[in-house]
Amino acid sequence: MNYQNLKEKYGTPLYIYDVDLMKDIICKYQNNFKSNQFETELIYASKALNIKAMLRLLMRYNLSLDVVSLGELYTAKMVGFPMEKIYFHGNNKSLEELTYAVKEAVGTIVVDNLMELELLHQITQELKKNVHIYIRLNVGVEAHTHKYIVTAHVDSKFGVLYQGKEYAEMLDLIKQSSYIHLQGFHSHIGSQIFDLAPYDATIKKLVEIIKTFDQPLDINLGGGFGTTYTDADHPIPYEEVSKHLVQTMENELMKQNAHLHKICIEPGRSIVAEAGQTLYTIGGIKQTPNKLYYFIDGGMTDNIRPALYQALYHAEIVGKENQFKNKIVTIAGKCCESGDIIIENILLPEAQRNDLLVTYSTGAYGYSMSSNYNKALTPAVVFVEDGKDELVVKRQSLAELIEREI
Ligand SMILES: *Cc1c(COP(=O)(O)O)cnc(C)c1O
């Protein structure tokens, strides 16, 4: 990557994506997530990075798409993403969002709870339109990652508990409705998971559930497959993840004498995280009694994850990758927040003002969680494919920053 060149062309901070790496990871999933006993479907969880260029890349590879808001759905519509390949998630979909999804014939609505189902019932009655749904279940499997990312404990805001009163009422309502068709069940057990055992437990549970139905249903296992942020992360290769899940499902179906129509997975982070890097320019350098700071021209506004989850990242100073690393440094952004830190205690060589600093594996939940705090301008996004760079999101301008203000 010619960082100097990219800086001159596009400025910093800059999100840079290695498209070839994303294609490679997509193929690792796609080529191995296959069965001759049931259908398989690879869905990209777009909240990790939902921009037009990314959605067009997925279309080239025939992936399906998971969206969680009207905004993500609208972006998909604007690039001509096939609506039947979209899964609409979310714990609190509004009337407006559900109406839009029904009118646009979104392929599958993943219904989170009874109230949402009731709303959907009203909408489909009024519009006289069919919808295919999954029910999001909380099967009680907990994946052990950082507690803020775990979603499947009993008091989770996501999904309904299997065998609860709410679940039974949902099944009743579906039976009454002539427009709502139950296609399967969904469970997403967490994020940045490095162990397949929780998925195996989920498969077992979900097979127990689908075998109580007459027709073969779908099982959507969600995403959450780990990625590499630093040397401490050792994710299971995605070929293996894919093969393992299919194999476990095949075994479980045989054991329980059950039938499945389709299995789906929804990786988000693992498809885009490692492909993304953020390029910054170092400005001030400050030595306090106990700390050495390198200040960068971005920070929590382009990468909130260290502040939000204590997420760890690796960085290098461009052109000084092989120099002796004799400084213990804190990389801090320019926001008026002491928590605006991208990396704490990283070993780096001595830096100078205007050196470029690159942070790695920033492709997931970076741009998509960016903010205008302190009225920082949202950085540009560049896709690099076959050695060619292409601007896919323009840097926000000062005029755009206040264009909606009256
Ligand atoms: C966030 C999310 C995903 C993707 O999770 P990753 O950790 O990015 O792979 C998949 N499915 C659902 C329902 C989600 O909420």
The ligand as an SDF file (V2000), in Angstrom:
LIG
                    3D

 15 15  0  0  0  0  0  0  0  0999 V2000
  -24.1890   -7.9150   14.4090 C   0  0  0  0  0  0  0  0  0  0  0  0
  -24.9210   -9.0590   13.8610 C   0  0  0  0  0  0  0  0  0  0  0  0
  -24.3000   -9.9530   13.0010 C   0  0  0  0  0  0  0  0  0  0  0  0
  -22.8410   -9.8590   12.6330 C   0  0  0  0  0  0  0  0  0  0  0  0
  -21.9930   -9.9830   13.6980 O   0  0  0  0  0  0  0  0  0  0  0  0
  -20.4030   -9.9440   13.4260 P   0  0  0  0  0  0  0  0  0  0  0  0
  -19.8060  -10.0220   14.7710 O   0  0  0  0  0  0  0  0  0  0  0  0
  -20.1480   -8.6240   12.7710 O   0  0  0  0  0  0  0  0  0  0  0  0
  -20.0900  -11.0850   12.5390 O   0  0  0  0  0  0  0  0  0  0  0  0
  -25.0610  -10.9670   12.4530 C   0  0  0  0  0  0  0  0  0  0  0  0
  -26.3730  -11.1030   12.7510 N   0  0  0  0  0  0  0  0  0  0  0  0
  -26.9980  -10.2530   13.5840 C   0  0  0  0  0  0  0  0  0  0  0  0
  -28.4360  -10.4510   13.8630 C   0  0  0  0  0  0  0  0  0  0  0  0
  -26.3090   -9.2130   14.1650 C   0  0  0  0  0  0  0  0  0  0  0  0
  -26.9430   -8.3930   15.0080 O   0  0  0  0  0  0  0  0  0  0  0  0
  1  2  1  0
  2  3  1  0
  2 14  2  0
  3  4  1  0
  3 10  2  0
  4  5  1  0
  5  6  1  0
  6  7  2  0
  6  8  1  0
  6  9  1  0
 10 11  1  0
 11 12  2  0
 12 13  1  0
 12 14  1  0
 14 15  1  0
M  END
$$$$
